[in-house]
Amino acid sequence: PWDLITKVYHIGAISSTTETNLDLLYKCNVQFTEKLFEQCLRRMIPVVYASSASVYGNSFTYSINPLNYYAMSKAMIDLKAQEYIDMGLNVVGLRFFNVYGSGEDHKGSQASPIHQFTKQAIETGVIKLFDFSGYIYRDFVCVDDVVRCIKTSKTPGIYDVGTSKPISFLNVADLISEKYGYSAKIEFIPFPEHLQGKYQYYTCAKQHFDIDFISVEEYVNNML
């Protein structure tokens, strides 16, 4: 019953950046979340929900520039969230950057590069990178830190959840190869056509959380 609920954490969504079913994305990522906002507004129950760094696209100024349908769905619900904030609902949106960590086995191609590179190193001895991966930088944030940010009390608004310290895919691959005594070789593969124009080449979170974030190097060396 609603009268027992003191706060709602809405983290679930279709998170595939290659999803093309617009009806499904709208139903799950926009309509459902808005209905949840409506119910919480009636009862003034605070809400924390998952947004995404994908809404920035390749903008260096943090303007909204989604490159795929998933990112568009998150940009849409961020606009809705601001409307509910203006109506007095305590809504906190968290724009997760490139999350990685334990428990990614079920994610397949949507698993983080850190997970995929590690799996490749162990199973095949070859880490496969897109061409020009030395120039692709992402703000990788450990899921442990994401949980700490979720638990942090914030005033209503939308916040970035990331380390603010991007690292290149090539650097990540080097760290993982080193972890296994350089037994895993790095191989470059052509950039997929279906990602052309829909891919983020650089992400860097604004510093919205004052915590000591785990670095990729620390994670690879001490937590893998």
N, C-alpha and C positions, 0 to 999 in steps of 0.2 A: 504493500500500500504506500501511496505517495507520502502520507503523513509521517512515515518512518525515515524518509530520505532527507538527508541534510546537505548533500552535495552530489553532483553527477560528474563522472569522468567518462567522457565519450571519446574513445581512442580508435575504435574500429572504423574501417572504410575499405573501399576497393582502392588499393594502393599501387596497382600496376600502372606504370607510366606508358605502357603500350596498349592499354585497353581502348578499344574503338567502339564499344557498345554504348552509345550516348544515352540511351534510355536507362540502361542499368546504372551508369555513372550518376545520372541526375537523380534517379530514385534513391540510390544508396548513400551518395555523398552529399546531396543537397537537400532533397525533400525530407528524408528521415531526420537529418540534423535540424532542419528548420522546425519540424513537428516537435522535436525534443525541446527546442528553445521555447516554443509556444507553451508546452506543458509546464516547463520550469518557470516561465514568466507568470503564469497564473498563480503559482505557489511561491514565487520568489525564491527558488532554489538555485544556488550558484552552480555554474557549469564550467568545466574545463574541457576543451575539445582539441583534437589534433588537426592542425593545419599542416602546411608543408612549405619548405624553401623553394619548391618547384614553381611557386607563384611568381618568383622574381625572374625566371628564365635566365637569360644572359645579361641582365641589366647590372651595371656596376653601381647604380644609384639607388637601389632598393625600390625602384618603381615596379609596378605589377606588369609582368610581361610573360604570361604563361605560354609554353611551347607545345603542350600536348593537352589532350582532353582531360586527363587526370588533374593536371595543374589548373585547368580552367574551372573544374568543379570545386577545387579548394579556394580559388580566388572568389568564386561566386558565394560560397558559404562564409568567407571572411567578410564580404560586404553585408551579408545578412546578419552576421554576428554584431557588426557595428551598429546596425539598426536596433537590435535588441539591447545593446549597451545604452544607446540613446533613450530607450524606453525604460531604463532603470534596472535591467537585469544584470547581475554580476556574472559576466562572461569573460573567461580568459582563454584566448586562442594561442596555441603553441605551434609555431612554425618549425617543425622538426627538420634539421638538415640531414646529412647523410649518416643515418643511424646504422651501427654495426654492433655485434656482440654475440653472446651465446644464444642458442635456440633458433638459428636461422635455417636449419636443414630443410624445412618444409617450404621455403620460399622460392626454390628453384632459381630461375634467371633473374628474379627480383631480389635475391640475396645481395648483401653488400659486396663490393669488390674484395674487401678484406677476407670475407668468408669464402668467396669463390676462388681467390688466389691461393688461400691456404689449402682448400680442398684439392685444387689442381696440383699443388706442390707435393702433397702427400700421395695422391692417387696416380698421377701421371709423370711427375717430375718435370713438368713444363707449365709455366705460368704464361697465359696468353693475354696480351695487351693489344688494345686498338693502336693503330698508327698514331703517332704524335702524342702518346700518353704522357710524355714528359712535360707537355704543355697543358694537360687537363688537370686542373686543381679542384679538389673538393674539400669542404669542411666536414670531416668525419667526426661523429660524436658517438661515444660509447653508450650503449643502452643503459648502463648503470648510472651514468650522469644524467641521462634523459629522465630516469625515474626520480632522481634527486630534484631536478627542475620541476617536474610535475608536482612534487610535494611542497614546493616553495610557494608561499603566499604572495599573490600579486594583485594589484588593483585591476579593475576591468580594463581589458585591452588585448592586443595581439603582440606576441613576443617571439623573437628568434631563439631557437634552442640549438646552439652550436658552440664550438670552441673559439671561433674567430681566428683560427690558425690553419688555413688550408694547406694541404699536402698533395703532391702530384701522384697520379696513379703509378708512375714509374718508381717513385720513391717508396710507395707502399709495397710494390712487388719486390724491390731490392731488400727491404726490411724482412719480408717473409722468406725470400731466398736465403738471406743471411741466417735467419732463424734455423734453417735446416742445413746449415753448413755449405751453402751455395750448391747443394746437389740439384736444386730445381733451376732449370734454365728459363730464361725469359724469351718469349717468341712474340713478334709483332704480327698482327693480322689486320686485314682491311677493315675500315670503319663500315659498319652495316648500313646499307642503303635505307632501310626502314627507319633509321634514327636520324637521318640527315635533316637538319633544320629543327629537330625536336629534342636536342640534347644540350644539357648544361655543361659548359666547359670550365666554369669557375663558380664556386659558391663560397661565401664567407659571411657568417652570422654577425649581426650587430651584438654588442656585448650587453645583453639584458640580464644575465645571471652572474652573480659574483661567487663562483665556486671554482675550485681547483680541478679543472677538467683533466681527464685521463688522455694522454697523447696516444697516437697510433703506435709510436715506437714503444712506449711503456706497455701498452696492451700486448703487442706482438711478443715482446721479450719476456714479460712476466705473467701474462694471463692466458695466453694460448696453450 
